């Protein structure tokens, strides 16, 4: 069976686009899972994003930007919510914000699916700092053995990454989504910026459906993240024995998150 490379990264809205654009095509990733992906119909280039805690540059259409970088991949995008951004002239636009998965054309695409695991699609008058809707996005490919890759950008809580009833419910919905999307012989990967501590009960919930985390206590943040809690992104697999290599990629710095790269 040919090795398949899966990459997961919180793309930070493309805030470090020059670095990301130079690096991403060199990774050899067959399945690219990006969180914090933007799309603004009718606009390209840069926008400015503001909520109560952040003021960040973001690409207007990261879906299109990445698709141009990866012409041999199919793009799937799901919006979790939308809200206001401003272009370079200060004009206000509605920007969609969510998940993007790019799958190599050499892997036959068997199916795609998405499901909200917290809340439902919202259009904000102003971006909130927490409690925003969260969806999971799955692609199932023939590699040649069927491979199911599910990604999630987990619920953000301004109070921190500790377990909450909302996060428990999110974990249970994610586990149910994985069970509904998988087939009996599938190799399953779940990845993304889960916004959790390594001790979270989420991992026990996902273990009940046969998933094992590969990240553990590893630091998954880059120098662009100033806070002391360095845990955020995770990657889980249904069959650890199938893992050929797994890396937390700290260099080059393409986001405030490290990329996770799995060869399976």
C-alpha positions in Angstrom: 0.0 0.0 0.0 1.4 3.4 -1.0 2.2 5.8 1.8 -0.3 8.7 2.2 0.7 12.0 3.8 -1.9 14.0 5.8 -1.2 17.5 7.0 -3.3 19.4 9.5 -2.8 23.1 10.3 -4.7 26.0 11.8 -3.9 28.4 9.0 -4.6 31.5 11.1 -6.7 33.0 8.3 -3.6 33.2 6.1 -2.0 35.9 8.3 1.4 34.6 7.3 0.5 34.0 3.8 3.8 34.6 2.2 5.5 31.9 4.4 2.5 29.5 4.0 2.4 29.9 0.2 6.2 29.1 -0.1 6.0 26.1 2.2 2.7 24.3 1.6 3.4 23.1 -2.0 6.7 21.5 -0.8 5.2 19.3 1.8 4.0 16.5 -0.5 0.8 16.2 1.4 -2.0 14.1 -0.2 -4.7 15.4 2.2 -4.4 18.9 3.5 -6.7 19.9 6.4 -6.7 23.6 7.2 -8.7 25.3 10.0 -9.5 29.0 10.1 -10.1 29.1 6.3 -11.7 32.2 4.8 -13.9 32.9 1.8 -15.2 36.3 0.8 -17.3 36.1 -2.4 -16.2 38.8 -4.8 -13.0 39.8 -3.0 -9.3 38.7 -3.2 -6.2 39.9 -1.4 -6.2 41.0 2.2 -8.8 41.9 4.8 -8.8 43.0 8.4 -10.6 40.9 11.0 -11.5 42.3 14.4 -13.2 40.8 17.5 -13.1 41.8 21.2 -9.6 40.3 21.6 -7.9 40.3 18.2 -7.1 42.5 15.2 -5.6 40.4 12.5 -4.8 40.5 8.8 -6.6 37.7 6.9 -6.7 36.6 3.3 -10.0 37.4 1.7 -10.3 34.0 0.0 -8.0 31.4 1.5 -10.0 28.7 -0.3 -9.0 30.1 -3.7 -5.5 31.0 -2.6 -4.7 27.5 -1.5 -6.4 25.9 -4.5 -4.0 27.8 -6.7 -1.1 26.5 -4.8 -2.4 22.9 -5.0 -3.7 22.5 -8.6 -3.6 18.7 -8.3 -6.0 18.6 -5.3 -9.7 18.8 -5.0 -11.0 21.4 -2.5 -13.8 20.9 0.0 -14.9 23.9 2.2 -17.5 24.2 4.9 -18.4 27.5 6.6 -19.1 27.5 10.3 -20.1 31.2 10.5 -19.7 34.5 8.8 -19.1 38.1 9.8 -17.7 41.5 8.9 -14.2 42.3 7.6 -12.8 45.3 5.9 -10.7 45.5 2.8 -7.6 47.8 2.2 -9.9 50.7 1.4 -11.9 50.3 4.6 -15.0 48.8 2.9 -17.0 46.3 4.8 -17.5 42.8 3.5 -19.1 39.5 4.7 -16.5 36.8 5.2 -17.2 33.1 5.6 -15.0 31.3 8.1 -14.5 27.5 8.4 -12.6 24.4 7.3 -10.9 23.5 4.1 -9.7 20.0 3.0 -7.7 19.6 -0.2 -7.4 16.0 -1.5 -4.9 14.8 -4.1 -6.5 13.8 -7.4 -4.4 10.6 -7.2 -6.7 9.4 -4.4 -10.1 8.6 -5.7 -12.7 10.5 -3.6 -15.3 8.1 -2.3 -17.4 10.6 -0.2 -17.6 13.8 1.7 -19.6 14.8 4.7 -19.9 17.6 7.2 -21.9 18.2 10.4 -22.1 20.8 13.1 -20.8 19.6 16.4 -21.5 22.9 18.3 -24.3 25.3 17.4 -25.3 26.0 13.8 -24.4 28.4 11.0 -24.5 32.0 12.1 -24.0 35.4 10.4 -22.6 37.8 13.0 -23.1 41.5 13.1 -19.8 41.6 15.0 -17.5 38.7 15.6 -17.8 37.3 19.1 -14.7 36.1 21.1 -16.1 32.7 22.0 -19.0 30.3 21.6 -18.9 30.4 17.8 -20.4 27.4 15.8 -18.1 24.5 15.0 -18.5 22.0 12.2 -16.5 18.8 11.4 -15.5 18.0 7.8 -14.8 14.4 6.5 -13.4 13.1 3.3 -13.2 9.4 2.5 -10.7 8.3 -0.2 -9.3 5.1 -1.7 -5.7 4.8 -0.8 -6.2 2.0 -2.1 -7.6 0.9 1.3 -10.4 3.3 2.3 -9.1 6.2 4.4 -11.5 8.5 6.3 -10.0 11.9 7.3 -12.1 14.0 9.7 -11.0 17.5 10.8 -12.4 19.9 13.4 -11.7 23.3 14.8 -12.8 22.9 18.3 -14.9 25.2 20.4 -13.0 28.3 21.7 -13.7 29.5 25.2 -12.1 32.8 26.3 -11.9 31.3 29.9 -9.4 28.7 28.7 -9.1 25.1 27.4 -10.5 23.2 30.4 -13.3 20.8 30.0 -16.8 22.2 29.9 -20.3 20.7 29.3 -20.2 22.3 25.8 -16.9 20.6 25.0 -18.2 17.3 26.3 -21.2 17.6 24.0 -19.0 18.6 21.1 -16.9 15.4 21.7 -19.9 13.2 21.7 -21.2 14.7 18.5 -17.8 14.4 16.9 -17.6 10.7 17.9 -21.1 10.1 16.5 -20.1 11.8 13.2 -17.0 9.6 12.9 -19.1 6.5 13.5 -21.7 7.5 10.9 -19.1 8.5 8.2 -16.8 5.4 8.6 -17.1 2.0 7.1 -16.0 -1.2 8.8 -12.7 -1.5 7.0 -11.7 2.2 7.0 -8.5 3.5 8.4 -9.6 6.7 10.3 -7.7 9.9 11.1 -9.2 12.7 13.1 -7.2 16.0 13.3 -7.4 19.7 13.9 -7.1 22.5 16.3 -9.2 21.0 19.1 -8.6 23.9 21.6 -8.1 21.3 24.4 -5.7 20.3 27.1 -4.0 16.8 26.8 -6.0 15.7 29.8 -9.4 16.5 28.3 -12.2 14.0 28.6 -12.6 14.4 24.8 -9.9 11.9 24.3 -11.7 9.3 26.4 -14.8 9.9 24.3 -12.9 9.4 21.1 -11.1 6.4 22.5 -14.5 4.7 22.8 -14.8 4.8 19.0 -11.3 3.4 18.7 -9.2 6.6 18.2 -5.7 7.1 19.7 -4.0 10.5 20.0 -0.5 10.9 18.7 0.3 14.4 20.1 0.0 14.0 23.8 1.9 16.8 25.8 3.8 18.1 22.7 4.0 21.9 22.2 1.9 22.7 19.1 2.3 26.5 19.1 4.9 28.7 17.4 6.7 31.8 18.5 3.7 33.9 17.2 1.6 32.6 20.1 2.6 34.5 23.3 0.5 32.6 26.0 2.0 30.0 28.3 -0.5 27.1 27.5 1.1 25.5 24.4 -1.5 22.8 23.7 -4.0 23.2 20.9 -3.7 20.8 17.9 -4.1 17.0 17.9 -4.2 14.1 15.6 -5.8 10.7 16.3 -5.7 7.5 14.4 -7.7 4.2 14.5 -4.7 2.0 13.9 -1.4 3.3 15.5 0.4 0.3 13.9 -0.3 1.9 10.4 1.6 5.0 11.3 4.9 5.3 9.4 5.9 8.7 10.6 4.4 11.6 12.6 5.8 15.0 13.2 4.9 18.3 14.9 6.4 20.8 12.4 7.7 24.0 14.2 9.7 25.4 11.2 9.1 27.2 9.0 6.7 29.4 11.0 3.6 29.6 8.8 1.0 30.3 11.5 0.7 30.7 15.3 0.2 26.9 15.2 2.6 24.2 14.3 1.6 21.9 11.5 1.0 18.2 12.2 2.2 15.8 9.4 1.3 12.1 9.4 2.6 9.4 7.0 0.3 6.4 7.1 
